Amino acid sequence: IDPTEGYPKVGEHFGLEERPFDLEATKVDEEHPLLLRNIYTSIDPYIRNRIRNPKRKSYIPPLKIGQVIPNLTLAEVVKSAVPEHKTGSHVIFMSGWEEYTLVPKQAMGMVQSVNNPYNLPLMTFVGALGMPSQTAYVGLRHIGQPKAGETIYVSAASGAVGQVVGQLAKSMGLYVVGSAGSDEKIAHLKEIGYDAAFNYKKESVHEALPRVCPKGIDIYFENVGGETLDAVLLNANFHARIIFCGCISDYNNPNPYSLKNYSQILTKSIKVEGFIVMNLIPFYKEEYFREMPKLIADGRLKYKYDVYTGLESIPEGFLAVLQGKNFGKALSKIADE
Ligand code: NDP
């Protein structure tokens, strides 16, 4: 089902398939050097873009019908033919929505060892330290170029990316404003340090933004797109920066939103910059893993999870993310640690 056809349905577009698998008899060798037992898999909105009509071009190839959905996963090495990944150690790999994964030799470069000097819970490596937090970090710091005293507005602020953007921005001395889709989420934003927040389902962005951003918006961390972006353009300051991270309101929209206020980009000299985290993070990985684990270990960065248990619950978790029913970072616990 292409994004232009609306939301996928759990019972119709996803299937659970049992394939014969003999753990004892499965061998690792030069062709398949690792056998992984998948424990926690991340549930991310970008997967929607991989479920599409193959004719449409994007930065990432479309999935084939019947293919196991790949996603970043924390796994235990259960058999290994290589010295760098010992049996019993943990890795991050694009295994995906399955219980066991045999890693082909061509993909070995993508296997990352888990280095855990602060003894953080294992789910942290696809959670508070995972890809969405990396997105928050590189987007805010390296695209947003934030300065103390500026106002930042973050949409989908209670989600996997948004909760980290807000806390990092606060620690840099910004005035931090967020929006989310329920009163419970708004209360949480205040608890984690947002200066102001509003429920966009109760008050329109057009009404709320002048109230919650009295000095205008210097930085907008864009997660949702659509009308929110239009309202931001009207409330943006001169030389505002828009960190274009995502536009989830259009991911299942048969009638993509048409921007009305785009001339503000010109008249206010606004900089709009999109990015894909996987292309940027290699440049900042070292500083990220130097700074972030410590913030998490010290409790200075709080992180809310929304955990779906069992392989069969992943499609439900995925739909929840697309429809705003998740509260915090969605991930699935496929197996016990
Ligand atoms: P979240 O955990 O924030 O979950 C998605 C949230 O989006 C929902 O909980 C919901 O929150 C909100 N949402 C859903 N539909 C709508 C809608 N129609 N209008 C407004 N808000 C909606 O997801 P992530 O933090 O993982 O991702 C956030 C954004 O970042 C996404 O757009 C994603 O594609 C993007 N992203 C981009 C990356 C990159 O490399 N550029 C990497 C990772 C993520 P609410 O209740 O508040 O509406």
Boltz pocket constraint, residues with backbone or C-beta under 6 A from the ligand:
constraints:
  - pocket:
      binder: B
      contacts: [[A, 43], [A, 44], [A, 45], [A, 46], [A, 131], [A, 132], [A, 135], [A, 156], [A, 157], [A, 158], [A, 159], [A, 160], [A, 161], [A, 162], [A, 179], [A, 180], [A, 181], [A, 182], [A, 185], [A, 222], [A, 223], [A, 224], [A, 244], [A, 245], [A, 246], [A, 247], [A, 248], [A, 249], [A, 250], [A, 275], [A, 276], [A, 277], [A, 278], [A, 320], [A, 321], [A, 322], [A, 323], [A, 324], [A, 325], [A, 326], [A, 327], [A, 328], [A, 329], [A, 330]]
      max_distance: 6.0
